[in-house]
Each structure stands twice: as structure tokens, then as C-alpha cells.
């Protein structure tokens, strides 16, 4: 970080931060995908509104 303050390229900081942000978003998407996969799909009668 001190290199950036002394006039070096801001890419020294932005590149790793971009990779970390992408990794966090990818991990969140994986967790959402796996959470949805564990739920059972609705039955045909419940989906049609004939649950009673």
C-alpha cells in the first residue's frame, strides 16, 4: 500500500481487490445454488393451486 501512496500504479491494489470481490460473489452464488438444490420441488397439485 505505501507504494501506491508514493506514486506507483493503483493496479497494485485494484487487481487483488477485484479478484477477492469476484471470488466472494462466486462463492455466494454457489451457496445460493446449493441451498436451492436441497429443497424439494412443489407438487403438481400445490403448483396448480389445488392444495385442498
N, C-alpha and C positions, 0 to 999 in steps of 0.2 A: 504493500500500500504506500509506503513512503516514496517509492519510485514514481508513482502516479502524481503525487504532490510536487515532485521536483521537475515535472515536465515530461515524463515518459508517456507512452501511449496508454490511453484509457482501456484499450483492448486487453491489457494485462489483468484487469479486474472484471470487465464485462463478459469476457469469454467464459471463465469458470462460473460466474453467476448465472449466465444463460443456460449452461449445461445443468446446473443444480435445479433451476426452475423447470426445465424440461423434464428432468428426472422425477421431480416431485409431482408434476402434472401426470406423467405416465403412470407412476405408482398409484395415484389417486384413481385414475381411470381403470387400472387393473383391479383395485379393490371394489370399485362400483360394479364392474363386470362380474366378479366372483360372488359378490353379495346378491346380485340378481339371479345368478345361476343356482343358488341354493334354495330359492323359493319355488314352490310348485305352481304350475300354470293354473289359471282358473278353469273350473269345469265348464263344460258346454252349457249346462242349464244356468249357471251363475252368470256366465258371459251374456246369455240371451235375456237375462232379467227374469228368469223363471225359477228363482231360488225357492219359492214357497211350494 
